[in-house]
């Protein structure tokens, strides 16, 4: 009903999944060394990845960490253009929701939380859907998903970012019944909300994202 996966399927993301970096090892289909040699991609049919596999850091609230599992040790820097992603759980009824927010743009992304064990394997599909809706070129979406092939968990570590995440959670709670189209539409609306941390830059997450994309993909390039 949300259109979830339509644009992602067009990009080739049919059954995405991220390998986890945890306790010095990456877990996907099987555990492999921390250098990521032998890690499996979430792209169907991909060959074994090399040592330069991208890694995404999810900085989760305690509420969400309790659902996703223990923190990873010896964190590697995120390789994603959008930076680390802050995340929390929204206790909506009848279905709980995961709210994620890009560190660099404050871009919000909503998706169903349950089952929590598959949240990270479902994230690339919804992220591709949201980025497509924001007009991000397919090439850049492919590149960003490529930088997210492994993932690691950590606690939130920035009070300003956590404050923005909590404000998005509050706004989403009040507006969710206004968006019967689903979570993608609600995510898109949240991205238009002015955010004080962006007041000296591009004011709202959607404009901050557009500026970031323009720097990395100028018109006509």
Backbone as a chain_set.jsonl record, in Angstrom:
{"seq": "XXXXXXXXXXXXXXXXXXXXXXXXXXXXXXXXXXXXXXXXXXXXXXXXXXXXXXXXXXXXXXXXXXXXXXXXXXXXXXXXXXXXXXXXXXXXXXXXXXXXXXXXXXXXXXXXXXXXXXXXXXXXXXXXXXXXXXXXXXXXXXXXXXXXXXXXXXXXXXXXXXXXXXXXXXXXXXXXXXXXXXXXXXXXXXXXXXXXXXXXXXXXXXXXXXXXXXXXXXXXX", "coords": {"N": [[0.831, -1.198, 0.0], [2.077, 1.168, 0.601], [3.765, 1.529, -1.442], [6.191, 0.559, -1.034], [9.292, -0.655, -1.911], [8.926, -0.608, -4.661], [10.414, 1.337, -6.175], [12.856, 0.549, -5.238], [13.023, -2.042, -6.218], [13.219, -1.461, -8.898], [15.761, -0.495, -8.892], [17.136, -2.766, -8.476], [17.278, -3.891, -5.97], [16.187, -6.477, -4.506], [16.072, -8.373, -2.474], [17.324, -7.282, -0.004], [20.089, -7.214, 2.332], [22.143, -6.714, 5.158], [25.45, -7.329, 6.211], [26.599, -7.94, 9.486], [28.89, -6.162, 11.542], [30.501, -7.144, 14.312], [31.879, -7.556, 17.44], [34.427, -7.85, 16.4], [34.003, -9.328, 14.132], [32.358, -9.956, 11.014], [29.001, -10.589, 10.404], [27.054, -12.367, 8.227], [25.809, -14.414, 5.915], [27.621, -16.2, 6.849], [30.13, -16.015, 9.441], [32.906, -13.858, 9.002], [36.334, -12.64, 8.655], [37.243, -9.471, 10.19], [38.259, -7.663, 8.325], [36.551, -7.767, 6.277], [36.926, -9.389, 4.112], [35.602, -11.743, 1.991], [33.019, -11.221, 2.762], [29.485, -11.195, 2.217], [27.444, -9.621, -0.211], [24.355, -7.66, -0.159], [23.232, -7.557, -2.608], [21.522, -9.441, -4.965], [23.029, -12.233, -6.459], [25.569, -11.178, -6.486], [29.141, -11.382, -6.47], [31.695, -12.581, -4.163], [32.738, -10.103, -1.873], [35.385, -7.634, -1.823], [38.16, -6.317, 0.158], [37.399, -3.721, 0.613], [34.829, -3.244, 1.481], [31.927, -1.36, 2.185], [30.786, 0.187, 5.257], [28.207, 0.689, 7.595], [27.202, 2.643, 10.347], [24.904, 2.262, 12.877], [23.472, 4.258, 15.197], [21.872, 3.742, 17.949], [19.07, 4.293, 20.149], [18.679, 3.31, 23.597], [16.283, 1.903, 23.875], [15.894, 0.82, 21.311], [18.29, -0.575, 20.92], [17.969, -2.636, 22.729], [16.275, -4.24, 21.316], [17.628, -4.843, 18.96], [20.092, -5.958, 19.604], [23.398, -6.47, 21.133], [25.879, -3.822, 21.447], [28.348, -3.154, 18.914], [31.859, -3.867, 18.952], [34.994, -2.059, 18.803], [34.601, -0.011, 16.694], [34.381, 0.696, 13.212], [34.882, 3.536, 11.055], [31.976, 4.979, 9.568], [31.285, 4.543, 6.11], [29.48, 5.764, 4.542], [27.847, 8.224, 2.495], [25.81, 9.656, 3.686], [26.492, 9.481, 6.308], [26.619, 8.342, 9.792], [23.698, 6.666, 11.08], [21.134, 7.676, 13.16], [18.862, 6.122, 15.392], [15.683, 4.979, 16.573], [12.984, 3.39, 18.41], [9.518, 3.459, 17.826], [6.681, 3.246, 19.708], [4.105, 2.553, 18.47], [0.675, 1.657, 17.959], [-1.266, -0.505, 15.917], [1.259, -1.495, 15.241], [4.717, -1.443, 15.831], [7.249, 0.97, 15.031], [10.285, 1.741, 13.337], [12.376, 4.503, 13.514], [14.707, 6.185, 11.688], [17.516, 8.394, 11.237], [19.538, 10.396, 9.266], [22.859, 11.28, 10.017], [24.251, 13.402, 8.774], [22.46, 14.902, 7.209], [20.078, 14.959, 8.557], [17.99, 13.575, 7.497], [14.945, 11.866, 7.7], [13.817, 8.469, 8.008], [11.291, 6.142, 7.958], [10.229, 2.89, 8.893], [8.646, -0.365, 9.255], [9.183, -1.847, 12.437], [9.069, -4.508, 13.377], [9.711, -7.753, 11.983], [12.255, -7.353, 14.393], [14.667, -8.623, 14.042], [15.134, -8.622, 11.345], [15.361, -6.024, 10.611], [17.633, -4.564, 9.706], [18.177, -5.794, 7.301], [16.056, -5.002, 5.835], [16.263, -2.279, 5.7], [17.852, -1.124, 3.474], [16.093, -1.335, 1.248], [13.899, 0.343, 1.931], [15.276, 2.757, 2.308], [16.248, 3.198, -0.291], [13.8, 3.603, -1.567], [12.882, 5.981, -0.31], [14.965, 7.795, -0.941], [14.751, 7.803, -3.722], [12.223, 8.97, -3.98], [12.879, 11.51, -3.158], [14.202, 12.408, -5.315], [16.839, 11.662, -5.766], [19.528, 10.733, -7.837], [19.629, 7.558, -9.544], [22.188, 6.416, -9.786], [23.652, 7.496, -7.628], [22.172, 6.461, -5.529], [22.641, 3.703, -5.803], [25.405, 3.768, -5.256], [25.418, 4.648, -2.602], [24.04, 2.561, -1.271], [25.887, 0.621, -1.766], [27.875, 1.376, -0.057], [26.949, 0.472, 2.314], [27.133, -2.192, 2.945], [27.942, -3.688, 5.1], [27.235, -3.636, 8.616], [27.147, -1.977, 11.833], [26.5, -1.699, 15.343], [25.917, 0.931, 17.666], [25.77, 3.133, 20.54], [23.773, 6.151, 20.757], [25.532, 9.231, 20.436], [25.496, 11.966, 20.412], [24.008, 14.733, 21.625], [22.557, 16.756, 20.381], [21.829, 15.614, 17.9], [20.307, 13.507, 18.895], [18.272, 14.958, 20.086], [17.036, 16.023, 17.791], [16.165, 13.648, 16.618], [14.309, 12.786, 18.547], [12.47, 14.861, 18.332], [11.503, 14.464, 15.73], [10.27, 12.018, 16.198], [8.193, 12.804, 17.892], [6.734, 14.553, 16.206], [6.042, 12.791, 14.149], [4.344, 11.05, 15.494], [2.137, 12.706, 15.992], [1.329, 13.329, 13.405], [0.844, 11.014, 11.982], [-1.64, 9.873, 11.319], [-2.518, 11.49, 9.355], [-1.404, 10.692, 7.043], [-2.335, 8.409, 5.282], [-1.267, 7.122, 3.137], [1.066, 5.91, 3.872], [4.278, 4.962, 5.365], [6.395, 5.978, 3.838], [5.393, 8.341, 2.684], [4.932, 9.8, 5.042], [7.546, 9.968, 5.983], [8.596, 11.605, 3.977], [7.199, 13.993, 4.438], [8.127, 14.668, 7.03], [10.729, 15.307, 6.374], [10.553, 17.841, 5.374], [10.387, 19.56, 7.451], [11.534, 22.378, 9.204], [14.67, 22.467, 10.893], [16.428, 23.263, 13.786], [19.272, 22.683, 14.05], [20.012, 22.869, 11.399], [19.677, 25.466, 10.677], [21.534, 27.384, 9.917], [22.351, 26.44, 7.558], [20.752, 24.698, 5.307], [18.223, 24.583, 6.299], [15.974, 22.599, 6.265], [15.729, 18.961, 6.287], [15.216, 17.832, 3.688], [16.124, 19.817, 1.935], [18.742, 20.006, 2.775], [19.66, 17.493, 2.045], [19.343, 17.73, -0.751], [21.273, 19.694, -1.295], [23.587, 18.335, -0.561], [23.592, 16.236, -2.421], [23.808, 17.731, -4.767], [26.4, 18.688, -4.519], [27.831, 16.36, -4.861], [26.887, 15.35, -7.197], [26.712, 17.196, -9.549], [24.489, 19.155, -11.599], [24.025, 17.938, -14.839], [26.323, 16.436, -14.827]], "CA": [[0.0, 0.0, 0.0], [2.998, 2.283, 0.73], [4.667, 1.591, -2.579], [7.483, 0.113, -0.549], [10.02, -1.622, -2.7], [8.761, -0.436, -6.097], [11.599, 1.99, -6.717], [14.01, -0.273, -4.875], [13.078, -3.152, -7.163], [13.727, -0.912, -10.149], [17.208, -0.353, -8.729], [17.737, -4.086, -8.364], [17.316, -4.329, -4.578], [15.022, -7.354, -4.381], [16.073, -9.045, -1.173], [18.531, -6.714, 0.56], [20.499, -7.618, 3.663], [23.441, -6.186, 5.518], [26.227, -8.161, 7.109], [26.872, -7.196, 10.702], [30.219, -6.125, 12.137], [30.206, -7.264, 15.734], [32.86, -8.308, 18.201], [35.606, -8.159, 15.595], [33.674, -10.197, 13.005], [31.197, -9.574, 10.216], [28.071, -11.696, 10.286], [26.084, -12.308, 7.136], [25.46, -15.829, 5.854], [28.586, -16.838, 7.742], [31.061, -15.058, 10.012], [34.151, -13.726, 8.269], [37.224, -11.726, 9.367], [36.845, -8.084, 10.301], [38.666, -6.915, 7.14], [35.42, -7.932, 5.382], [37.238, -10.301, 3.014], [34.658, -12.857, 1.956], [31.669, -10.831, 3.154], [28.501, -11.298, 1.147], [26.666, -8.428, -0.478], [22.92, -7.877, -0.187], [22.783, -7.589, -3.998], [21.375, -10.818, -5.439], [23.914, -12.663, -7.526], [26.902, -10.591, -6.405], [30.255, -12.24, -6.092], [32.287, -12.256, -2.873], [33.255, -8.747, -1.85], [36.788, -7.464, -1.464], [38.469, -5.765, 1.466], [36.953, -2.345, 0.716], [33.386, -3.241, 1.692], [31.457, -0.25, 2.986], [30.207, -0.158, 6.555], [27.253, 1.655, 8.12], [27.029, 2.639, 11.8], [23.592, 2.613, 13.409], [23.568, 4.741, 16.581], [20.508, 3.488, 18.397], [18.687, 4.543, 21.531], [18.659, 2.087, 24.409], [15.053, 1.182, 23.57], [16.074, 0.043, 20.091], [19.394, -1.517, 21.129], [17.427, -3.81, 23.415], [15.618, -5.082, 20.313], [18.54, -5.224, 17.878], [21.23, -6.743, 20.074], [24.464, -5.73, 21.809], [26.708, -2.917, 20.658], [29.545, -3.698, 18.29], [33.109, -3.404, 19.539], [36.013, -1.588, 17.856], [33.859, 0.503, 15.55], [35.013, 1.29, 12.042], [34.146, 4.721, 10.615], [31.004, 4.777, 8.499], [31.757, 4.932, 4.787], [28.321, 6.249, 3.801], [27.747, 9.649, 2.224], [24.864, 10.23, 4.641], [27.038, 9.369, 7.654], [25.956, 7.421, 10.712], [22.238, 6.827, 11.174], [20.556, 7.604, 14.5], [17.664, 5.29, 15.274], [14.911, 4.689, 17.779], [11.746, 2.634, 18.217], [8.279, 4.165, 18.137], [5.739, 2.24, 20.218], [2.774, 2.792, 17.939], [-0.218, 0.508, 17.871], [-0.939, -1.879, 16.331], [2.572, -1.927, 14.797], [5.833, -0.598, 16.205], [7.934, 1.56, 13.892], [11.66, 2.204, 13.523], [12.679, 5.817, 12.951], [16.14, 6.403, 11.488], [17.814, 9.758, 10.822], [20.903, 10.582, 8.792], [23.676, 12.186, 10.817], [24.73, 14.569, 8.021], [21.374, 15.694, 6.633], [18.905, 14.785, 9.413], [16.921, 12.961, 6.707], [14.274, 10.794, 8.444], [13.3, 7.307, 7.288], [10.448, 5.293, 8.795], [9.88, 1.572, 8.385], [8.18, -1.232, 10.337], [10.242, -2.394, 13.282], [8.989, -5.963, 13.459], [10.514, -8.365, 13.034], [13.48, -6.597, 14.636], [15.834, -9.38, 13.566], [15.355, -8.358, 9.915], [15.291, -4.588, 10.359], [18.764, -4.085, 8.923], [18.102, -6.335, 5.947], [14.985, -4.284, 5.153], [16.586, -0.866, 5.607], [18.253, -0.638, 2.144], [14.932, -1.201, 0.37], [13.152, 1.561, 2.272], [16.127, 3.91, 2.045], [16.221, 3.419, -1.736], [12.489, 4.161, -1.884], [12.824, 7.364, 0.155], [15.902, 8.601, -1.734], [14.148, 7.959, -5.048], [11.142, 9.952, -3.845], [13.517, 12.821, -3.022], [14.829, 12.772, -6.571], [18.263, 11.325, -5.817], [19.806, 9.92, -9.03], [19.82, 6.13, -9.31], [23.617, 6.112, -9.631], [24.061, 7.82, -6.262], [21.525, 5.512, -4.621], [23.447, 2.492, -5.901], [26.684, 3.978, -4.571], [25.179, 4.722, -1.158], [23.756, 1.21, -0.796], [27.151, -0.106, -1.84], [28.667, 1.753, 1.119], [26.229, -0.002, 3.495], [27.018, -3.651, 2.858], [28.12, -4.241, 6.446], [26.702, -2.693, 9.587], [27.584, -2.112, 13.223], [25.611, -1.029, 16.281], [26.536, 1.748, 18.711], [24.836, 4.019, 21.219], [23.782, 7.547, 20.332], [26.648, 9.927, 21.086], [25.395, 13.397, 20.128], [22.733, 15.163, 22.211], [21.823, 17.532, 19.391], [21.21, 14.67, 16.964], [19.265, 12.782, 19.626], [17.156, 15.882, 20.224], [16.335, 16.064, 16.501], [15.489, 12.363, 16.461], [13.14, 12.785, 19.43], [11.485, 15.785, 17.785], [10.867, 13.77, 14.612], [9.383, 11.002, 16.77], [7.006, 13.505, 18.385], [5.974, 15.039, 15.063], [5.479, 11.637, 13.44], [3.219, 10.547, 16.29], [0.984, 13.586, 15.821], [0.917, 13.455, 12.003], [0.795, 9.734, 11.278], [-2.969, 9.578, 10.795], [-2.733, 12.361, 8.199], [-0.701, 10.115, 5.897], [-2.774, 7.026, 5.078], [-0.463, 6.504, 2.074], [2.041, 5.036, 4.504], [5.465, 5.478, 6.039], [7.227, 6.764, 2.932], [4.799, 9.671, 2.615], [5.187, 10.455, 6.319], [8.982, 10.284, 5.985], [8.792, 12.742, 3.085], [6.714, 15.199, 5.126], [9.05, 14.997, 8.108], [11.952, 15.876, 5.803], [10.337, 19.253, 5.045], [10.278, 20.329, 8.697], [12.752, 23.118, 9.568], [15.382, 21.924, 12.057], [17.351, 24.285, 14.275], [20.677, 22.433, 13.722], [20.241, 23.18, 9.983], [19.224, 26.84, 10.441], [22.595, 28.143, 9.272], [22.718, 25.787, 6.297], [19.66, 24.62, 4.339], [16.988, 24.683, 7.083], [15.221, 21.354, 6.423], [16.479, 17.797, 5.8], [15.115, 17.616, 2.245], [17.006, 20.78, 1.277], [20.119, 19.624, 3.116], [19.963, 16.36, 1.175], [19.496, 18.237, -2.119], [22.559, 20.372, -1.39], [24.631, 17.307, -0.511], [23.578, 15.547, -3.71], [24.322, 18.659, -5.773], [27.86, 18.744, -4.4], [28.426, 15.101, -5.321], [26.347, 14.999, -8.506], [26.262, 18.472, -10.135], [23.602, 19.056, -12.742], [24.695, 17.747, -16.109], [27.528, 15.606, -14.73]], "C": [[0.863, 1.243, 0.0], [3.831, 2.46, -0.513], [6.056, 1.12, -2.22], [8.07, -0.933, -1.47], [9.879, -1.427, -4.194], [9.986, 0.186, -6.725], [12.844, 1.198, -6.387], [14.159, -1.44, -5.832], [13.607, -2.679, -8.506], [15.236, -0.766, -10.098], [17.903, -1.703, -8.598], [17.838, -4.602, -6.95], [16.087, -5.179, -4.324], [14.956, -8.032, -3.017], [17.306, -8.58, -0.4], [18.823, -7.271, 1.94], [21.893, -7.138, 3.927], [24.151, -7.177, 6.42], [26.637, -7.36, 8.319], [28.326, -7.309, 11.124], [30.017, -6.137, 13.643], [31.287, -8.101, 16.405], [34.054, -8.725, 17.367], [35.305, -9.048, 14.41], [32.481, -9.623, 12.258], [30.293, -10.782, 10.099], [27.133, -11.438, 9.128], [25.54, -13.715, 7.026], [26.366, -16.613, 6.783], [29.525, -15.778, 8.264], [32.357, -15.062, 9.221], [35.028, -12.725, 8.992], [36.786, -10.274, 9.254], [37.245, -7.26, 9.079], [37.615, -7.012, 6.046], [35.721, -8.849, 4.197], [36.295, -11.492, 3.086], [33.263, -12.503, 2.371], [30.745, -10.909, 1.96], [27.732, -9.987, 1.007], [25.186, -8.73, -0.338], [22.404, -7.86, -1.609], [22.687, -9.025, -4.485], [22.359, -11.116, -6.564], [25.296, -12.066, -7.473], [27.941, -11.643, -6.042], [30.763, -11.818, -4.72], [32.932, -10.883, -2.935], [34.724, -8.723, -1.456], [36.945, -6.827, -0.1], [37.92, -4.358, 1.669], [35.447, -2.237, 0.884], [33.001, -2.058, 2.579], [30.82, -0.719, 4.283], [29.359, 1.011, 7.043], [27.183, 1.517, 9.635], [25.621, 3.097, 12.145], [23.77, 3.006, 14.87], [22.158, 4.752, 17.164], [20.297, 3.919, 19.846], [18.665, 3.21, 22.279], [17.422, 1.256, 24.094], [15.227, 0.294, 22.336], [17.216, -0.951, 20.226], [18.913, -2.785, 21.815], [16.755, -4.774, 22.442], [16.599, -5.628, 19.278], [19.721, -6.062, 18.333], [22.309, -5.869, 20.675], [25.21, -4.812, 20.85], [27.889, -3.666, 20.043], [30.777, -3.138, 19.003], [34.047, -2.944, 18.441], [35.374, -1.09, 16.568], [34.781, 0.997, 14.442], [34.235, 2.543, 11.66], [33.139, 4.351, 9.529], [31.588, 5.262, 7.173], [30.64, 5.563, 3.957], [28.367, 7.763, 3.611], [26.856, 10.336, 3.247], [25.309, 10.082, 6.089], [26.393, 8.278, 8.48], [24.445, 7.673, 10.651], [21.823, 6.666, 12.628], [19.202, 6.904, 14.386], [17.0, 5.092, 16.631], [13.67, 3.893, 17.396], [10.566, 3.485, 18.636], [7.222, 3.128, 18.505], [4.319, 2.561, 19.785], [1.967, 1.503, 17.974], [-1.037, 0.609, 16.596], [0.482, -2.312, 15.976], [3.639, -0.937, 15.246], [6.627, -0.202, 14.959], [9.373, 1.893, 14.292], [11.804, 3.548, 12.823], [14.19, 5.962, 12.889], [16.361, 7.794, 10.924], [19.293, 9.88, 10.447], [21.645, 11.613, 9.633], [23.975, 13.487, 10.067], [23.615, 15.456, 7.494], [20.136, 15.759, 7.52], [17.722, 14.19, 8.643], [16.271, 11.833, 7.499], [13.77, 9.689, 7.517], [12.536, 6.447, 8.284], [10.224, 3.955, 8.11], [9.405, 0.707, 9.542], [9.344, -1.81, 11.131], [10.233, -3.917, 13.272], [9.055, -6.597, 12.07], [11.875, -7.668, 13.168], [14.706, -7.299, 14.076], [16.138, -9.108, 12.097], [15.358, -6.865, 9.59], [16.416, -4.12, 9.437], [18.767, -4.644, 7.509], [17.013, -5.645, 5.137], [15.297, -2.811, 4.941], [16.991, -0.417, 4.2], [17.081, -0.444, 1.191], [14.178, 0.088, 0.655], [13.986, 2.806, 2.034], [16.14, 4.227, 0.549], [14.903, 4.05, -2.165], [12.413, 5.639, -1.515], [13.753, 8.253, -0.67], [15.375, 8.827, -3.147], [13.044, 9.01, -5.007], [11.68, 11.368, -3.706], [14.25, 13.237, -4.292], [16.317, 12.503, -6.655], [18.513, 10.442, -7.038], [20.083, 8.462, -8.673], [21.277, 5.782, -9.046], [24.076, 6.377, -8.199], [23.404, 6.894, -5.245], [22.286, 4.19, -4.631], [24.735, 2.637, -5.092], [26.497, 4.013, -3.057], [24.867, 3.339, -0.579], [25.014, 0.357, -0.815], [28.019, 0.175, -0.621], [28.07, 1.203, 2.412], [26.202, -1.518, 3.589], [27.298, -4.361, 4.176], [27.624, -3.195, 7.433], [27.188, -3.011, 10.983], [26.688, -1.251, 14.101], [26.407, -0.249, 17.313], [25.44, 2.556, 19.395], [24.846, 5.396, 20.546], [24.894, 8.274, 21.09], [26.633, 11.428, 20.846], [24.027, 13.869, 20.612], [21.896, 15.972, 21.23], [21.111, 16.622, 18.4], [20.088, 13.898, 17.649], [18.039, 13.666, 19.831], [16.346, 15.989, 18.937], [15.555, 14.78, 16.272], [14.215, 12.316, 17.306], [12.055, 13.731, 18.922], [10.768, 15.173, 16.587], [9.899, 12.707, 15.126], [8.083, 11.646, 17.251], [6.119, 13.967, 17.224], [5.307, 13.885, 14.305], [4.273, 11.075, 14.171], [1.97, 11.387, 16.051], [0.445, 13.575, 14.395], [0.614, 12.128, 11.326], [-0.576, 9.417, 10.694], [-3.32, 10.462, 9.601], [-2.115, 11.795, 6.927], [-1.093, 8.648, 5.714], [-2.002, 6.323, 3.961], [0.625, 5.608, 2.653], [3.282, 5.755, 4.988], [6.37, 6.287, 5.128], [6.702, 8.187, 2.834], [5.048, 10.451, 3.905], [6.659, 10.838, 6.44], [9.262, 11.522, 5.138], [8.327, 14.042, 3.74], [7.666, 15.617, 6.234], [10.303, 15.701, 7.57], [11.792, 17.338, 5.418], [10.32, 20.152, 6.273], [11.584, 21.071, 8.971], [13.346, 22.584, 10.863], [16.426, 22.943, 12.513], [18.816, 23.965, 13.994], [21.035, 22.761, 12.273], [19.96, 24.643, 9.66], [20.264, 27.694, 9.735], [23.032, 27.514, 7.965], [21.517, 25.789, 5.359], [18.302, 24.385, 4.988], [16.275, 23.346, 7.318], [15.999, 20.182, 5.834], [16.392, 17.592, 4.297], [16.022, 18.567, 1.472], [18.476, 20.49, 1.572], [20.567, 18.454, 2.254], [20.207, 16.838, -0.257], [20.844, 18.922, -2.307], [23.711, 19.373, -1.381], [24.726, 16.574, -1.846], [24.142, 16.446, -4.804], [25.84, 18.756, -5.727], [28.506, 17.501, -4.992], [27.938, 14.697, -6.709], [25.815, 16.291, -9.159], [25.389, 18.225, -11.356], [24.413, 18.919, -14.022], [25.923, 16.892, -16.051], [27.178, 14.14, -14.961]], "O": [[0.455, 2.274, -0.534], [4.545, 3.456, -0.633], [6.992, 1.264, -3.006], [7.447, -1.952, -1.77], [10.642, -2.026, -4.952], [10.542, -0.348, -7.684], [13.791, 1.176, -7.173], [15.272, -1.796, -6.219], [14.35, -3.395, -9.176], [15.917, -0.893, -11.115], [19.132, -1.771, -8.609], [18.431, -5.659, -6.731], [15.039, -4.646, -3.958], [13.868, -8.233, -2.477], [18.225, -9.363, -0.16], [17.923, -7.742, 2.635], [22.742, -7.148, 3.035], [23.533, -7.793, 7.289], [26.995, -6.19, 8.181], [28.924, -8.385, 11.077], [29.411, -5.214, 14.189], [31.57, -9.221, 15.98], [34.631, -9.793, 17.572], [36.231, -9.494, 13.731], [31.686, -8.879, 12.831], [30.742, -11.871, 9.742], [26.489, -10.391, 9.067], [24.871, -14.183, 7.948], [25.936, -17.571, 7.426], [29.713, -14.747, 7.619], [32.851, -16.115, 8.819], [34.536, -12.013, 9.867], [36.053, -9.9, 8.339], [36.616, -6.234, 8.819], [37.77, -6.399, 4.989], [34.847, -9.064, 3.357], [36.203, -12.165, 4.113], [32.381, -13.361, 2.351], [31.17, -10.712, 0.822], [27.414, -9.332, 2.0], [24.778, -9.89, -0.386], [21.22, -8.127, -1.816], [23.673, -9.76, -4.426], [22.497, -10.334, -7.505], [26.135, -12.391, -8.313], [27.645, -12.648, -5.396], [30.314, -10.811, -4.174], [33.589, -10.536, -3.916], [35.238, -9.657, -0.842], [36.009, -6.791, 0.699], [37.965, -3.843, 2.786], [34.848, -1.243, 0.472], [33.653, -1.783, 3.587], [30.375, -1.861, 4.399], [29.748, 2.172, 6.919], [27.112, 0.403, 10.155], [25.197, 4.185, 11.753], [24.173, 2.182, 15.691], [21.365, 5.656, 16.902], [21.223, 3.908, 20.657], [18.635, 2.137, 21.676], [17.502, 0.029, 24.049], [14.764, -0.846, 22.317], [17.127, -2.062, 19.703], [19.392, -3.879, 21.518], [16.671, -5.974, 22.704], [16.427, -6.739, 18.778], [20.297, -6.802, 17.535], [22.157, -4.649, 20.724], [25.183, -4.988, 19.632], [28.36, -4.669, 20.579], [30.726, -2.055, 19.586], [33.93, -3.369, 17.292], [35.573, -1.662, 15.496], [35.811, 1.623, 14.693], [33.033, 2.612, 11.917], [33.418, 3.509, 8.675], [32.296, 6.267, 7.126], [30.845, 5.863, 2.781], [28.868, 8.49, 4.469], [27.119, 11.475, 3.635], [24.6, 10.503, 7.002], [25.711, 7.4, 7.951], [23.986, 8.736, 10.233], [22.118, 5.65, 13.257], [18.487, 7.078, 13.4], [17.652, 5.045, 17.674], [13.349, 3.742, 16.217], [10.603, 4.152, 19.67], [6.907, 2.241, 17.711], [3.441, 2.807, 20.612], [2.52, 0.404, 18.014], [-1.463, 1.703, 16.227], [0.889, -3.405, 16.37], [3.484, 0.271, 15.064], [6.672, -0.935, 13.971], [9.644, 2.274, 15.431], [11.398, 3.704, 11.671], [14.874, 5.874, 13.909], [15.503, 8.325, 10.218], [20.176, 9.51, 11.22], [21.119, 12.687, 9.922], [23.954, 14.562, 10.667], [23.815, 16.661, 7.345], [19.231, 16.549, 7.249], [16.579, 14.292, 9.089], [16.972, 10.92, 7.935], [13.352, 9.949, 6.389], [13.069, 6.07, 9.328], [10.049, 3.893, 6.893], [9.72, 0.999, 10.695], [10.36, -2.211, 10.564], [11.289, -4.542, 13.169], [8.525, -6.051, 11.103], [12.556, -7.426, 12.171], [15.673, -6.648, 13.68], [17.26, -9.332, 11.643], [15.357, -6.487, 8.419], [16.176, -3.365, 8.495], [19.315, -4.015, 6.603], [17.029, -5.685, 3.907], [14.676, -2.158, 4.103], [16.496, 0.619, 3.756], [17.071, 0.507, 0.41], [13.853, 0.84, -0.263], [13.449, 3.824, 1.597], [16.053, 5.393, 0.162], [14.884, 4.929, -3.026], [11.941, 6.457, -2.305], [13.364, 9.355, -1.059], [15.532, 9.912, -3.707], [12.946, 9.845, -5.905], [11.01, 12.325, -4.093], [14.854, 14.309, -4.335], [16.996, 13.053, -7.522], [17.771, 9.484, -7.253], [20.688, 8.164, -7.643], [21.576, 4.953, -8.186], [24.808, 5.573, -7.623], [24.001, 6.573, -4.217], [22.547, 3.62, -3.571], [25.108, 1.74, -4.336], [27.317, 3.474, -2.314], [25.375, 2.985, 0.485], [25.185, -0.528, 0.024], [28.803, -0.675, -0.199], [28.616, 1.434, 3.491], [25.328, -2.075, 4.253], [26.924, -5.522, 4.343], [27.596, -2.004, 7.121], [27.584, -4.136, 11.289], [26.182, -0.214, 13.671], [27.449, -0.709, 17.78], [24.321, 2.65, 18.892], [25.801, 5.757, 19.858], [25.162, 7.967, 22.252], [27.646, 12.097, 21.053], [23.001, 13.456, 20.072], [20.668, 15.887, 21.24], [19.936, 16.825, 18.093], [19.038, 13.663, 17.051], [16.905, 13.192, 19.76], [15.117, 16.04, 18.977], [14.423, 14.81, 15.79], [13.17, 11.863, 16.84], [10.865, 13.448, 19.059], [9.557, 15.341, 16.44], [8.826, 12.515, 14.553], [7.0, 11.099, 17.043], [4.901, 13.792, 17.258], [4.158, 13.991, 13.877], [3.294, 10.669, 13.546], [0.871, 10.847, 15.923], [-0.749, 13.784, 14.182], [0.161, 12.125, 10.181], [-0.659, 8.749, 9.663], [-4.309, 10.212, 8.912], [-2.287, 12.364, 5.849], [-0.286, 7.751, 5.958], [-2.058, 5.099, 3.834], [1.06, 4.657, 2.004], [3.339, 6.984, 5.019], [7.052, 7.198, 5.597], [7.48, 9.139, 2.894], [5.345, 11.644, 3.855], [6.982, 11.914, 6.944], [10.057, 12.38, 5.521], [8.986, 15.074, 3.611], [7.98, 16.8, 6.364], [10.864, 16.577, 8.227], [12.786, 18.016, 5.16], [10.247, 21.374, 6.147], [12.647, 20.449, 8.972], [12.622, 22.283, 11.812], [17.217, 23.428, 11.704], [19.574, 24.893, 13.715], [22.211, 22.914, 11.942], [19.999, 25.03, 8.493], [19.91, 28.635, 9.025], [23.971, 27.99, 7.328], [21.28, 26.785, 4.676], [17.339, 24.028, 4.309], [15.999, 22.997, 8.466], [16.848, 20.386, 4.966], [17.385, 17.216, 3.675], [16.622, 18.177, 0.47], [19.344, 20.701, 0.724], [21.705, 18.416, 1.786], [21.16, 16.405, -0.905], [21.488, 18.761, -3.343], [24.693, 19.542, -2.104], [25.825, 16.322, -2.341], [24.875, 15.977, -5.675], [26.493, 18.889, -6.762], [29.597, 17.572, -5.558], [28.509, 13.802, -7.331], [24.603, 16.457, -9.303], [25.533, 17.22, -12.052], [25.356, 19.672, -14.264], [26.535, 16.625, -17.085], [28.059, 13.282, -14.92]]}, "num_chains": 1, "name": "protein.A"}
